[in-house]
Amino acid sequence: MNVAYVANETYARHLGVSLCSLCDNNAEEEELRLFVVSTGIGERSKERLRRIAGGFGRELTFLDLWNISSRFGGELDTGAFDVSTMGRLFLGELLPAEIEKVIYLDCDTVVLRPLRKLWQQPLQGAVLAAVQEPTIYPEVKAYLHLSVNDPYFNAGVLLMDLKLWREEQITRRVIEFYHSIERESLFHDQDALNGSLCGRIRSLAPKWNFFTNYRYFRYRSLCRMQPSYRKIPEKCFRKAKLEPSVLHYAGAERPWKAGALNYYGKEYDRYLEMTPWAGTKKEGGEELKMALYHGMQLITPILPFVREKLSRAYVKQLMRKRSSRMGERK
C-alpha cells in the first residue's frame, strides 16, 4: 500500500497526528510505503515525522517541491487555502515511476480504521476515486460548468491511478483547466480536478472521507442539495457518522483551535499525545467565532434552510472578494 501527503511547516504538527493514526490503524499491512511531498517542512519537523513512522517500523520518504507557483506560469492566489494544497497535482511526477497507485490524504485527517479496503477499490477506468461533497455551492458548480446532477468530489482523500494519470498527462490537463477558472475559483485544485475530470472520478462511500461537519446534516438535506447523493444509501451515511474510517476536519471547527467543540475532536487530541508535538496548546484568539460556528452546527438539523442561506451568503461574499482581488492583479 502506498500513501502520500503534501505539507509545509505550518501543517507539520497536523501531518504528524494523521501519520500516527495511519500507522497505528494499519499495523497489519506487510508493506506500507509512506511519502511526504514537502513544500517547506523544516528539518526538525522532518526528524519528528521520521520518528513517528519509525516507531511503527515504517520508513518515511520526503520529496521536495519548491515554488509551486512557477509550475502554473506565475503567482498563484489560493485565497484562504495554503498554496501547498496544489502539490497533490504533481504526485504522478514526484513519486517513483514504479508507484502506479497511491492513496492521498490531507494533513487535517485522522485515520481510524485500516485502509486496505479503500486500497482494493476497483477504479474501473476512472483516474481517481473520491467522496462526494454534496454541500458544494451551486455558484461553484456554475463556473465549473457542472450540471445540477453532476457530483462534486472532495479532494482530501483520493485513490489515484498514477499509471493512467501519467499516460493521459492529467497534471497538464488540470492546470490548463485551472487557468480557465482561476478568476472565480474558490477551491482551486479541487475545483480543477472536478471540472477537468468530470465523469472520470469514481464515488467512494462517505466513511472514507467523513467531513466532521456532516454530523449535523440530515441525509435528506444532502440529497436535496445534491441529487447524485441519492446513489449513496442512507445506511452508508449513517454508518459513516458512527464509524468513520477517515475523519476530515474540514470547516472552521478544527480541534486544534481553542473553544472548538468538534464532536470528533477527541480523536485528534488522542493521536496528538502520541506524537513529539504532545502537549501543544490549542491556538487561541477565535473563541467567539468557534462558539458562533458551533451554534450554527446545532441548528443545522432543525433548520437546514437557515444553514444553507448563511452558507450561500458567505460564498457570494467570497466570490465578490476574489473577483475584486483578481481584477486588481490584472
C-alpha positions as CSV (number, residue, x, y, z in Angstrom):
1,M,0.0,0.0,0.0
2,N,1.3,3.5,-0.9
3,V,0.2,6.6,0.9
4,A,1.2,10.2,0.2
5,Y,0.7,13.6,1.9
6,V,1.6,17.1,0.9
7,A,2.6,19.6,3.6
8,N,4.6,22.6,4.7
9,E,5.9,23.6,8.1
10,T,2.6,25.2,9.2
11,Y,0.8,21.8,8.9
12,A,3.7,19.6,10.1
13,R,2.0,19.0,13.5
14,H,-1.3,18.0,11.9
15,L,0.6,15.8,9.5
16,G,2.2,14.2,12.5
17,V,-1.2,13.4,14.0
18,S,-2.5,12.0,10.7
19,L,0.6,9.9,10.1
20,C,0.5,8.5,13.6
21,S,-3.2,7.5,13.2
22,L,-2.5,6.0,9.8
23,C,0.4,3.8,11.1
24,D,-1.5,2.8,14.3
25,N,-4.5,1.6,12.4
26,N,-2.6,-0.1,9.5
27,A,-0.1,-2.0,11.6
28,E,-1.1,-5.3,9.9
29,E,0.0,-4.1,6.5
30,E,3.0,-6.0,5.4
31,E,4.2,-3.2,3.2
32,L,3.2,0.4,3.8
33,R,5.2,2.9,1.7
34,L,4.9,6.4,3.1
35,F,5.7,9.6,1.2
36,V,5.5,13.3,2.1
37,V,5.8,16.0,-0.5
38,S,7.4,18.8,1.4
39,T,6.7,22.4,0.3
40,G,8.8,23.8,3.1
41,I,8.9,21.4,6.1
42,G,11.8,22.3,8.5
43,E,14.5,19.7,9.3
44,R,13.4,19.5,12.9
45,S,9.8,18.7,11.9
46,K,11.1,16.2,9.3
47,E,13.0,14.4,12.0
48,R,9.9,14.3,14.3
49,L,7.9,12.8,11.4
50,R,10.5,10.2,10.7
51,R,10.4,9.3,14.4
52,I,6.7,8.7,14.3
53,A,6.9,6.4,11.3
54,G,10.0,4.7,12.7
55,G,8.1,4.0,16.0
56,F,5.8,1.8,13.9
57,G,8.6,0.2,12.0
58,R,7.9,2.2,8.9
59,E,10.2,4.4,6.7
60,L,9.1,7.9,5.6
61,T,10.3,9.3,2.3
62,F,10.4,13.1,1.7
63,L,10.1,14.6,-1.7
64,D,10.8,18.3,-2.0
65,L,8.5,20.5,-4.1
66,W,9.7,24.1,-4.4
67,N,8.0,27.1,-6.0
68,I,4.7,25.6,-6.9
69,S,3.6,28.9,-8.5
70,S,6.2,28.6,-11.2
71,R,4.6,25.4,-12.4
72,F,1.4,27.4,-13.1
73,G,3.3,30.1,-15.0
74,G,3.2,32.8,-12.4
75,E,1.9,33.9,-9.0
76,L,-0.9,31.8,-7.5
77,D,-3.7,33.3,-5.4
78,T,-5.3,30.4,-3.4
79,G,-7.2,32.7,-1.0
80,A,-7.6,31.2,2.4
81,F,-6.0,27.9,1.3
82,D,-2.3,27.3,1.5
83,V,-0.7,27.0,-1.9
84,S,0.8,23.7,-0.9
85,T,-2.6,22.0,-1.5
86,M,-1.8,22.3,-5.2
87,G,1.1,19.9,-4.7
88,R,-1.2,16.8,-4.9
89,L,-1.5,17.5,-8.7
90,F,2.2,16.6,-9.1
91,L,2.2,13.2,-7.4
92,G,2.5,11.5,-10.7
93,E,5.8,13.0,-11.5
94,L,7.2,13.2,-8.0
95,L,6.6,9.6,-6.8
96,P,8.8,6.9,-8.1
97,A,7.8,5.6,-11.6
98,E,7.1,2.1,-10.2
99,I,4.3,3.5,-8.0
100,E,1.2,3.0,-10.1
101,K,-1.4,3.7,-7.4
102,V,-1.5,5.8,-4.3
103,I,-3.8,6.9,-1.5
104,Y,-3.5,10.7,-1.0
105,L,-4.5,12.1,2.4
106,D,-4.9,15.7,3.5
107,C,-3.0,16.7,6.6
108,D,-6.2,17.5,8.5
109,T,-7.4,13.9,8.5
110,V,-7.3,11.2,11.2
111,V,-7.4,7.6,10.1
112,L,-9.4,5.4,12.5
113,R,-9.6,2.1,10.6
114,P,-7.4,0.0,8.2
115,L,-7.3,1.4,4.6
116,R,-6.9,-2.0,3.0
117,K,-10.5,-2.0,1.6
118,L,-10.0,1.5,0.2
119,W,-6.8,0.4,-1.4
120,Q,-8.6,-2.5,-3.1
121,Q,-11.4,-0.4,-4.5
122,P,-11.6,-1.0,-8.3
123,L,-11.2,2.2,-10.3
124,Q,-12.7,0.7,-13.4
125,G,-11.1,3.1,-15.8
126,A,-11.5,6.1,-13.6
127,V,-8.5,8.3,-12.9
128,L,-9.5,8.9,-9.3
129,A,-11.9,7.7,-6.6
130,A,-13.1,10.2,-4.0
131,V,-16.0,11.0,-1.7
132,Q,-18.9,13.3,-2.8
133,E,-19.3,16.7,-1.2
134,P,-23.0,17.4,-1.6
135,T,-22.9,20.8,0.3
136,I,-20.9,22.4,-2.6
137,Y,-22.5,25.7,-3.6
138,P,-24.4,26.0,-6.9
139,E,-22.3,29.0,-7.7
140,V,-19.2,26.8,-7.7
141,K,-20.8,24.2,-10.0
142,A,-21.8,27.0,-12.3
143,Y,-18.3,28.3,-13.0
144,L,-17.1,24.7,-13.4
145,H,-19.9,24.1,-16.0
146,L,-21.2,21.2,-14.0
147,S,-24.9,20.4,-14.1
148,V,-27.1,20.0,-11.1
149,N,-26.9,16.3,-11.4
150,D,-23.1,16.1,-11.7
151,P,-21.4,15.1,-8.4
152,Y,-18.7,17.2,-6.9
153,F,-15.9,15.5,-5.0
154,N,-13.8,16.5,-2.1
155,A,-10.0,16.1,-2.7
156,G,-9.0,15.4,0.9
157,V,-8.8,11.7,0.4
158,L,-8.0,10.3,-3.1
159,L,-7.3,6.9,-4.6
160,M,-5.3,7.7,-7.6
161,D,-4.4,5.6,-10.7
162,L,-0.9,7.1,-11.2
163,K,-0.3,4.9,-14.3
164,L,-3.3,6.4,-16.1
165,W,-2.5,9.8,-14.6
166,R,0.9,9.8,-16.3
167,E,-0.3,8.2,-19.6
168,E,-3.0,10.8,-20.1
169,Q,-0.9,13.7,-18.8
170,I,-3.6,14.6,-16.3
171,T,-1.4,17.2,-14.5
172,R,-1.2,19.3,-17.7
173,R,-5.0,19.0,-18.3
174,V,-5.9,20.0,-14.7
175,I,-3.5,23.1,-14.8
176,E,-5.0,24.2,-18.1
177,F,-8.5,23.9,-16.7
178,Y,-7.5,25.8,-13.6
179,H,-6.3,28.7,-15.7
180,S,-9.7,28.9,-17.3
181,I,-11.5,29.3,-13.9
182,E,-8.7,31.0,-11.9
183,R,-10.5,34.3,-11.6
184,E,-13.6,32.7,-10.0
185,S,-12.2,29.6,-8.3
186,L,-12.7,29.2,-4.5
187,F,-11.4,25.7,-4.1
188,H,-8.6,25.8,-6.7
189,D,-7.0,22.3,-7.4
190,Q,-10.2,20.6,-6.0
191,D,-12.3,22.7,-8.4
192,A,-9.9,22.0,-11.3
193,L,-10.0,18.2,-10.6
194,N,-13.8,18.2,-10.6
195,G,-14.1,20.3,-13.7
196,S,-11.4,18.7,-15.9
197,L,-12.2,15.1,-14.8
198,C,-16.0,15.1,-14.8
199,G,-17.1,11.6,-15.4
200,R,-13.6,10.1,-14.6
201,I,-14.0,10.2,-10.8
202,R,-15.4,7.2,-9.1
203,S,-17.6,7.7,-6.0
204,L,-16.5,6.3,-2.6
205,A,-18.5,5.6,0.5
206,P,-18.6,8.6,2.8
207,K,-16.8,6.7,5.6
208,W,-13.5,7.1,3.6
209,N,-13.6,10.9,4.0
210,F,-16.1,11.8,6.6
211,F,-16.3,15.6,6.9
212,T,-16.9,16.3,10.6
213,N,-19.5,19.0,9.8
214,Y,-21.8,16.3,8.3
215,R,-22.6,15.0,11.8
216,Y,-25.1,17.8,11.9
217,F,-26.7,17.3,8.4
218,R,-29.7,15.1,7.7
219,Y,-29.4,12.6,4.8
220,R,-32.4,14.1,3.1
221,S,-31.0,17.6,3.3
222,L,-27.8,16.5,1.5
223,C,-29.8,14.7,-1.2
224,R,-31.9,17.8,-1.7
225,M,-28.7,19.9,-2.2
226,Q,-27.1,17.3,-4.5
227,P,-29.4,14.8,-6.3
228,S,-26.5,12.4,-7.1
229,Y,-26.0,11.8,-3.4
230,R,-29.1,9.6,-3.5
231,K,-26.9,6.9,-5.1
232,I,-25.3,6.6,-1.7
233,P,-27.6,4.5,0.6
234,E,-28.7,6.3,3.7
235,K,-27.4,3.4,5.8
236,C,-23.9,4.2,4.5
237,F,-24.2,7.8,5.5
238,R,-25.4,6.9,9.0
239,K,-22.7,4.3,9.4
240,A,-20.1,6.9,8.4
241,K,-21.3,9.2,11.2
242,L,-21.0,6.4,13.8
243,E,-17.9,4.6,12.4
244,P,-15.9,6.8,10.1
245,S,-12.8,5.2,8.6
246,V,-11.1,8.6,7.9
247,L,-12.1,11.8,9.7
248,H,-11.6,15.0,7.8
249,Y,-11.6,18.2,9.9
250,A,-12.8,20.4,7.1
251,G,-14.5,23.7,8.1
252,A,-13.9,26.2,10.8
253,E,-14.4,23.9,13.8
254,R,-10.9,22.5,13.9
255,P,-9.8,20.6,17.0
256,W,-6.6,22.5,17.4
257,K,-8.5,25.8,17.9
258,A,-9.3,26.9,21.4
259,G,-13.0,26.8,22.0
260,A,-13.7,24.4,19.2
261,L,-16.5,21.9,20.1
262,N,-15.9,19.4,17.3
263,Y,-17.6,16.2,18.3
264,Y,-14.8,14.2,16.8
265,G,-12.0,16.4,18.1
266,K,-11.1,13.8,20.8
267,E,-9.6,11.6,18.1
268,Y,-7.2,14.3,17.0
269,D,-6.3,15.0,20.6
270,R,-5.7,11.3,21.3
271,Y,-3.2,11.0,18.5
272,L,-1.6,14.3,19.1
273,E,-0.5,13.0,22.5
274,M,1.2,10.1,20.8
275,T,3.5,12.4,18.7
276,P,6.5,14.6,19.5
277,W,4.1,17.5,19.5
278,A,2.3,16.2,22.6
279,G,1.2,18.9,25.0
280,T,0.9,21.6,22.3
281,K,-1.6,24.3,23.4
282,K,-4.7,25.0,21.4
283,E,-4.5,28.0,19.1
284,G,-6.4,30.9,20.7
285,G,-8.0,34.1,19.5
286,E,-11.0,32.7,17.8
287,E,-13.1,31.5,20.8
288,L,-16.1,33.7,19.9
289,K,-16.0,32.5,16.3
290,M,-15.9,28.9,17.5
291,A,-18.9,29.4,19.7
292,L,-21.0,31.1,16.9
293,Y,-19.9,28.4,14.5
294,H,-21.0,25.6,16.8
295,G,-24.3,27.4,17.3
296,M,-24.8,27.2,13.5
297,Q,-23.9,23.5,13.6
298,L,-26.6,22.8,16.3
299,I,-29.4,24.5,14.3
300,T,-28.5,22.7,11.1
301,P,-30.6,19.5,11.7
302,I,-33.5,21.6,12.9
303,L,-33.4,24.5,10.4
304,P,-31.3,23.3,7.5
305,F,-32.6,26.1,5.3
306,V,-31.1,28.7,7.7
307,R,-27.7,27.0,7.3
308,E,-28.0,26.9,3.6
309,K,-28.9,30.6,3.4
310,L,-26.0,31.6,5.6
311,S,-23.6,29.5,3.6
312,R,-24.9,30.9,0.3
313,A,-24.4,34.5,1.5
314,Y,-20.9,33.6,2.7
315,V,-19.8,32.1,-0.6
316,K,-21.2,35.0,-2.6
317,Q,-19.2,37.3,-0.4
318,L,-16.1,35.2,-1.0
319,M,-16.7,35.3,-4.8
320,R,-17.1,39.1,-4.8
321,K,-13.8,39.4,-2.9
322,R,-12.0,37.1,-5.2
323,S,-13.3,38.8,-8.3
324,S,-12.2,42.1,-7.0
325,R,-8.8,40.8,-5.9
326,M,-8.1,39.1,-9.2
327,G,-9.2,42.2,-11.1
328,E,-6.7,44.3,-9.2
329,R,-3.9,41.9,-10.3
330,K,-4.6,42.3,-14.0
